Amino acid sequence: MAWLLLRRALSSLSISLTSVGCSALRPSSVPAAFSASARYCHPQNTMDFRSAFLLPSSSWPPAQQTSGLKTKGVLKKRCKDCYIVKRRGRLYVYCKSHGRHKQRLA
């Protein structure tokens, strides 16, 4: 969550820096934390700055993938932890140990 907030803050800062222009940046008017970002104000560096925060990095934790329901004509329990449930007028198979075993009757 903190990464998303930091990414949005820095991208909005880069957008505001490009709209204001480089002439408005003086060391006395810009906090020390953001003075390093002034070098990205040049038009050729602006795209590098934005793309650096938009591209996925290998150091970030990977997003957890979620599997949806498989729509089947015949439901089968695929392991010992699978169980059949009837909800909202349909039959479903859920599994405690393997999320990929989830099924729905077509």
C-alpha positions in Angstrom: 0.0 0.0 0.0 2.8 2.4 0.8 4.4 1.7 -2.6 1.2 2.7 -4.4 1.0 5.9 -2.4 4.6 6.7 -3.0 4.3 6.0 -6.7 1.2 8.2 -7.1 2.8 11.0 -5.1 6.0 10.9 -7.2 4.1 10.7 -10.5 1.8 13.6 -9.6 5.0 15.5 -8.6 6.6 14.8 -11.9 3.4 15.9 -13.7 3.3 19.1 -11.7 7.0 19.8 -12.3 6.6 19.4 -16.1 3.6 21.7 -16.1 5.3 24.4 -14.0 8.6 24.2 -15.8 12.2 24.0 -14.8 12.7 27.7 -14.2 10.4 27.6 -11.1 12.7 25.2 -9.4 15.2 26.9 -7.0 16.9 25.2 -4.1 15.3 27.6 -1.6 11.7 26.9 -2.9 11.9 23.1 -3.1 12.3 20.8 -0.1 15.5 18.8 0.1 13.6 15.5 -0.4 12.3 16.6 -3.8 15.4 18.6 -5.0 16.8 15.4 -6.5 13.7 15.1 -8.7 14.5 18.4 -10.4 16.8 16.7 -12.8 13.9 14.8 -14.2 12.2 18.1 -15.2 14.1 18.1 -18.5 11.7 16.8 -21.3 13.9 13.8 -22.3 14.2 12.7 -18.7 10.5 13.1 -17.9 9.5 9.9 -19.7 12.3 8.0 -18.0 11.1 9.2 -14.6 7.5 8.2 -15.2 8.2 4.9 -16.8 10.6 4.0 -13.9 7.6 4.1 -11.5 5.1 2.5 -13.8 7.1 -0.6 -14.8 7.1 -3.6 -12.5 10.2 -4.0 -10.6 11.7 -7.4 -9.6 12.3 -6.2 -6.0 8.5 -5.6 -5.4 6.6 -8.5 -4.0 4.7 -10.4 -6.7 0.9 -10.0 -6.9 -0.9 -13.1 -5.6 -2.9 -14.7 -8.3 -6.5 -15.7 -7.7 -8.2 -18.5 -9.6 -11.8 -18.2 -10.6 -14.4 -20.9 -10.9 -14.2 -23.6 -13.6 -17.6 -24.1 -15.2 -18.1 -27.8 -15.7 -20.9 -30.0 -16.9 -20.2 -32.7 -14.3 -18.7 -31.8 -10.9 -16.0 -33.9 -9.4 -14.1 -33.8 -6.1 -10.5 -33.6 -7.1 -8.9 -34.2 -3.7 -9.9 -35.2 -0.2 -10.4 -31.6 0.9 -12.9 -30.8 -1.8 -16.6 -30.4 -0.8 -19.8 -29.7 -2.6 -22.1 -26.8 -1.7 -25.4 -25.6 -3.0 -25.7 -21.8 -3.0 -28.0 -19.5 -5.0 -29.6 -22.5 -6.7 -26.3 -23.8 -8.2 -23.9 -26.5 -7.2 -20.3 -25.5 -6.4 -17.2 -27.4 -5.5 -14.8 -25.6 -3.1 -11.5 -26.8 -1.7 -9.7 -25.8 1.5 -6.2 -26.7 0.3 -6.2 -26.0 -3.4 -8.1 -22.9 -4.7 -7.6 -24.2 -8.3 -10.1 -27.0 -7.6 -13.1 -24.6 -7.4 -15.9 -25.5 -9.8 -19.4 -24.5 -10.7 -22.1 -26.6 -12.4 -23.0 -25.1 -15.8 
